[in-house]
Amino acid sequence: MIHVGHIKVTCFIITKQKDQMLCQLRKLHHGITCIHTEGGYSEQKNYTLMTVTTRYELAAVRKTVVQTDPDAFMNVVQSTEIVGRFARPKL
């Protein structure tokens, strides 16, 4: 058995449905940064939402993203260091 609760990951979510995605992601109680972006090939306007969560909560983030916008693109990277406030959910 491996304890993964302390492992942090950063999720980059690219979506056109910023407002709906923010509404759902806010329920997970982590900060979210919104960046106006543009597709490199399509040149279409998008939003990149960035949030840091735990490996344990990643499944909930993935489910939220897929249910909110099936066309969203999500990249997850392991975070080696977090500086600043990181809200831990109450167990």
JOPE-V772608 format. One record per residue. N is the residue number from 1. RES is the residue in one letter. PHI is phi in degrees with one decimal (none if undefined). PSI is psi in radians with two decimals (none if undefined). OMEGA is omega in degrees with one decimal (* if undefined). Layout:
BEGIN
n: [N,N]
res: [RES,RES]
phi: [PHI,PHI]
psi: [PSI,PSI]
omega: [OMEGA,OMEGA]
END
This chain:
BEGIN
n: [1,2,3,4,5,6,7,8,9,10,11,12,13,14,15,16,17,18,19,20,21,22,23,24,25,26,27,28,29,30,31,32,33,34,35,36,37,38,39,40,41,42,43,44,45,46,47,48,49,50,51,52,53,54,55,56,57,58,59,60,61,62,63,64,65,66,67,68,69,70,71,72,73,74,75,76,77,78,79,80,81,82,83,84,85,86,87,88,89,90,91]
res: [M,I,H,V,G,H,I,K,V,T,C,F,I,I,T,K,Q,K,D,Q,M,L,C,Q,L,R,K,L,H,H,G,I,T,C,I,H,T,E,G,G,Y,S,E,Q,K,N,Y,T,L,M,T,V,T,T,R,Y,E,L,A,A,V,R,K,T,V,V,Q,T,D,P,D,A,F,M,N,V,V,Q,S,T,E,I,V,G,R,F,A,R,P,K,L]
phi: [none,-117.2,-85.8,-113.6,-61.8,-88.9,-79.2,-98.3,-130.8,-107.3,-106.6,-107.3,-116.3,-104.2,-149.0,-96.9,-103.0,-58.4,-62.8,-65.1,-66.1,-59.7,-57.2,-76.8,-67.4,-61.7,-68.2,-89.2,64.6,-125.1,-66.8,-135.8,-105.3,-107.8,-128.1,-74.5,-131.5,-136.7,-63.5,-66.4,-97.3,-78.2,59.2,-86.3,-74.3,-136.2,-126.6,-108.1,-106.1,-118.5,-144.4,-108.1,-141.8,-94.8,-58.1,-62.8,-89.0,-58.9,-60.0,-67.6,-64.4,-58.4,-62.0,-61.5,-63.0,-64.2,-71.5,-78.9,-146.8,-60.3,-92.5,-68.1,-115.6,-128.0,-116.9,-116.7,-127.7,-73.3,-95.5,-89.4,-153.9,-120.4,-114.9,112.8,-79.6,-129.1,-74.5,-98.3,-65.9,-75.6,-91.8]
psi: [2.33,2.26,2.07,0.10,-0.53,-0.14,2.14,2.52,2.62,2.23,2.19,2.04,2.10,2.15,2.77,-0.22,1.11,-0.89,-0.78,-0.72,-0.78,-0.76,-0.75,-0.73,-0.53,-0.42,-0.29,-0.02,0.62,2.71,2.68,2.29,2.31,2.28,2.25,2.19,2.98,2.39,2.34,-0.62,-0.81,-0.40,0.36,2.57,2.37,3.11,2.40,2.12,2.26,2.30,2.58,2.31,-3.11,2.77,-0.61,-0.65,-0.07,-0.67,-0.67,-0.68,-0.83,-0.80,-0.75,-0.79,-0.85,-0.70,-0.59,-0.73,1.65,-0.31,0.01,2.72,2.27,2.27,2.26,2.22,2.51,2.33,2.23,-0.39,2.41,2.19,2.24,-2.94,2.26,1.96,2.17,2.28,2.59,2.26,none]
omega: [-179.3,177.0,-176.6,-176.0,-176.7,179.6,-178.4,175.5,175.1,179.6,173.4,-176.1,178.8,-174.9,171.1,-175.5,-175.0,-174.1,179.4,-178.5,178.0,-179.4,-178.5,-178.1,179.2,178.7,-178.5,170.3,171.5,178.3,-179.5,175.2,-179.7,179.9,174.5,-177.8,179.8,178.8,-178.5,179.0,-175.1,-175.1,177.2,179.7,178.4,170.8,172.3,177.8,-178.6,177.2,176.4,-179.2,177.1,177.2,-179.5,-177.3,-174.8,179.7,179.1,177.8,-179.7,179.9,179.3,-178.8,-177.3,-179.8,-177.0,-179.2,-179.8,179.3,-179.6,175.6,-179.5,176.0,-178.3,178.3,178.3,-179.8,-178.6,-180.0,176.5,176.5,-178.4,-174.7,174.7,-177.7,176.1,-179.8,177.2,-179.8,*]
END
